[in-house]
């Protein structure tokens, strides 16, 4: 670690401990050249994958957009907000656990549909009708038959 005072590269770690937030490590260092002390913090660098749209464009993952998709599908449905937050958090964790730099929007949509199917069947059908671009009543009938098999 480079000393912020004199620029020397030779610094010594004097003390290491968990920071107050529990998400980072706090290190006290001493410069071997100028003998001054300073503090550094070490944090995990976790990045969400980019979402690859159907047309090939890429955009940052947006938890706000994900939550909005749930909100629209669940409009006027009796699903408690904590369950929605749990579903959003579950998808976020799954994306992180994949460890991929990119994810097709199709895969993300399938994750949302699986979560909605568990939360509320009507919301699942609403989301599926838009997501899969239903063209006629037969498309709805097929999804309803699929749900009835559960």
N, C-alpha and C positions, 0 to 999 in steps of 0.2 A: 504494500500500500504506500502510495506516495505521500510524503508529509505535506500538509497544506501550508505550512509556515516557510520551510526552506526548500521544499521540492525534492529532498533526498528520498531514495527508494527503500532505504533500510529502516524499517520500523518494527517495533516489537509489540506483541499483544501482551498486555499486563493483566487484563481481567476480561472474562467472557461470561455473559449471563443472558437469560431470556428477558426480552424487553417487556414492558408493562402490558402491551397488547397481546402478548403470547404468540404473536405471528412473526416476530423478528428476533434476531440476536444482536445484543448490544456489546460492542467491544471497545475497551479502553486501550489506546495505543500510545507508545512513547517513541519519539524519533531518536534514533541512535546518533544522529549528527548534531541536532540543536537541543536535544533533551526536552523538547516541549511535548505536552500530552494533548491528545484529541480523541474524540469518540466517533466510531463508525457504526453503522447498522447494516445488517445482512438480512435481506428479504427474499422470499421465493418469488421468482418471476414466472407467473402462471398466465398464459394467454389463451383466450378462447379461439377456436378455429375460425377461419374465414368461411362464410357461407357462399357456395358456388351455385348461382341461380341457373335456371334452365337454359338461359341464353348465353351462359358461359361467363357472365360478369361475376365479380367477387365483391362481397361487402362484409363489413364487420358484423359479427354476431351481435344482435341487439336483444337483451333481455326484455326491454320495453316492448319491442315488436312481438316477442313471444307471449308476453303477458296480455297484450292487446288481442292476439289471436284467441287466447283462452277466453278473454272477456266477451268478445263478440259471439263466440260459439255458445257460451254459457249465459247469454243475456236472458234475464227473467227466468232462470233456472234455479232450483233450490240447492245450490252447492255453496257451502261455506268458504269464505275467502282463505282461511288457513289451508284448506285442502288444495285450493288452486296454487297457493304459494309453495306448498309441498311438491306439487306436480312440476311447477316451473323449476324449483330447486333440484328436483330429481333429474330433469332433462339437462340442466346445467352441469350437474355432477357427471352425468353419463358422457356428455361431450368432452369434459375435461379428462375423464378416465380413458377415452379413446386415444388420447395423445396425438391426434392428427392435427396437421396445420390447416386442413380444409375439410369441409363436409358438404356433400351435395344437399341442396335445399330439400330435395325429395326425401332424403333420410331424416332430416329434421322434421319434416311434415309427418312422416310415419311415426316418429316418436310422440309428436303432439296427438296424433290420432289414437295411439295406444293409451296414452294418459287419459284422453277424453272418454274413451270407451269404458275405462274403469270408473271415471267420475260420474258420467251422465250419458245415457244412450242417445237422448235427443240432441244433446250438444255434439256428440260424436257424429251423428247423421248430418247435422248442420255443417260442421267443419268438412266432412267428407264430400258433401255435395258441392262445395266451392272448390276444395282442394283437388278433387278428381274431376271437376267440370262435368257434373251430371248433365245429360242432354234431355232425358225424358223420365217418365214415371218408372220405367223398368229398372233404371239405375238405382232409384230409391228402393224399389222392391227387392233387388238383389242384396243390398246392404242390410235391409231389415231381416231378410231370411238368414243372412249370415249371423246377425245378432241373436236371432231366435235359437240358433244352434248352440249358443253358449250355455 
